Amino acid sequence: MTRKIACALVVLAVALAGRPTGARALDHPLGVRAGYTSWGSINQFHFGIHSDWGELAPDIALVPGVEVGLGDDFTVVTFNGDLIYRSAELVSRPWEMYGGGSLSFNVVDGPVGGTGTDLGLSGLLGLSRQLDNGHTALGEIRLGLVDSPDFKLTLGYSLF
């Protein structure tokens, strides 16, 4: 279990070290996130980071992230590849709605049976708000479709 957390922290450090500096730093805003996860009978607190890699096409963005879930004698490390569609049509600025899907790699370490891995798929729906200080706050709901947590409720905040 400690090895999984150490690996997740190494990934976080690499992500932070690889960030551009200066004027290009805003190209890939980095944010923190935390919330509640439910997966079968497992209930956890999760925390992690995400980075908005920008638009791949109009209104479609790639937002990868790493999360660590703790609770009920399980540790779950999730590497997410979120593909989201942003829409400002249903809400007005500074608010923005988004929805999409995520392909994830889940590493589950539990008290019985050792460590297992799953390639998962989930859908997500979120609401973000551009704050006066230039940062963004978000609230997100994620529903597992295949080999992913059944439900995640996440709050996040961009740091850069």
N, C-alpha and C positions, 0 to 999 in steps of 0.2 A: 504494500500500500504506500509506504513512504517513497519507494522508487517511482511510482506513478506521479505523485505530487512533485517530486524533484524533476522529473521529465517535463511536466507541464510548466514548471517555473523556468526551466531552461528555454522552452519554446517562447514563453513570455519575454524573457530577457533578449533572445535573438530578435524577436519582433520589435522590441523597443530599440535595440542597438541598430537595427537596419533601417530605422526611420530617417527620412531626409531631414536636413536642417535648413534654416534660413527661409527664404521666400517659398521654397518648394515644400516646406513642412506641412502646409495646409492641404496639399494634394491628397494626402491619405490620413485624414483625421483619426486619431486613436482615442478610444473611449473605454470606460469601465462599465461593467454590468453586474447585477446581482439579482437574485430572486428565489423563487420556490419551484421545485421540481417534483413531479409525481410520476412514478414509473412502476406500475403494478402495485405491490404493497410497499414500495420504497418511497419515502418522503424525505426530501433533501433541501438544503440551502445550497445554492450555486453562486459562484462568482467567477469573473473572468474579464477578458478584454476583447475588443473588436476593432477593426480598422475599415473605414469606408474607402474602398479603392476606386471609387468614382464610377461614372457611367460607361457601360459597355455599348449601349445604344441609348437613344433618347428615353429618359425616365427609368432606365433599367440599370441597376448598380450591383456590383459585387462587394459583399461585406463579410469577409472571413473573420473568424473569432475562435477563441479557446475558452472553455469553461471547465471548472472543477466543481463537482457536486459532492457534498459531505452530509452524511446522516444515515441512520438505521444500519450502522456497521458496514456500509458500502462507501466506496470512493468511485466516482464516475468522472472520467476525463473525456471531454467531448471537443473534437476539432470540427467546427462548422464552416461550411462554404455556402453562405446565404446569397441567393440571387433574388433581388427585390425589385418591385415596380413601385415607383413613387408617384403619388397623385396629389396634386394641390387643387383638384377640381371639386372634391367633396367638402373640403375645408378651406379656409382662407389663411393666407400668410399672417403670422409666422408659423402656423400649424401646417403639418404635412402628414398624410396617411400613406402607409405602404403595406404591401402584401407580397408574398412570394413563397419560395420554397428553399429547403436546405438539404444538402447532401452532407452527412456527418459521419465521422469515424469515432465510435464510442469505445472506450476502454473501461470495463467494469471490473472492479476488484471487490469481492465480497468475503464474508466470513467462512463460507462453505463453497468448495468447488474451485477455488483459486480465481485466476484472472481470465476474463473472456473479452472478445472484441466483436463489434457489430458494425456493419456499414448500414447507416440508417437514412431515412427520408422523412422530412416533416414539412408541414405548412405553417406559415406565420402571418400574423396581422399586427400592425403596430401604428402608433401615433407618435410623432415627434414634434418638438417645438424649438424653433430658433430663439435663443435667449438674447437679451440685450448685450451681454458680454461677448457675444460671438460664438458661444458654445451651444451645444444641442442637448436637450433632455429627451428621453424616449420611454415609452411604455410598450410592452410587446407581449403577445400571447402566441405560444407555439404549440401545435398539436402534432403528435407523432403519427406517422402513417405506416412506416415499416421500420422495425427494430430501432426505435427511438423512444425517448421518454414520452409517456402519454400526454402530459400537460406541463408546460412551463409558463410561468408568469415572471417577467423580467422588467426591471427598471434600469436605465442606463444614463450615462452622462459623458459627453465628449470632453477630453482634456485639452486637445490641441486643435 
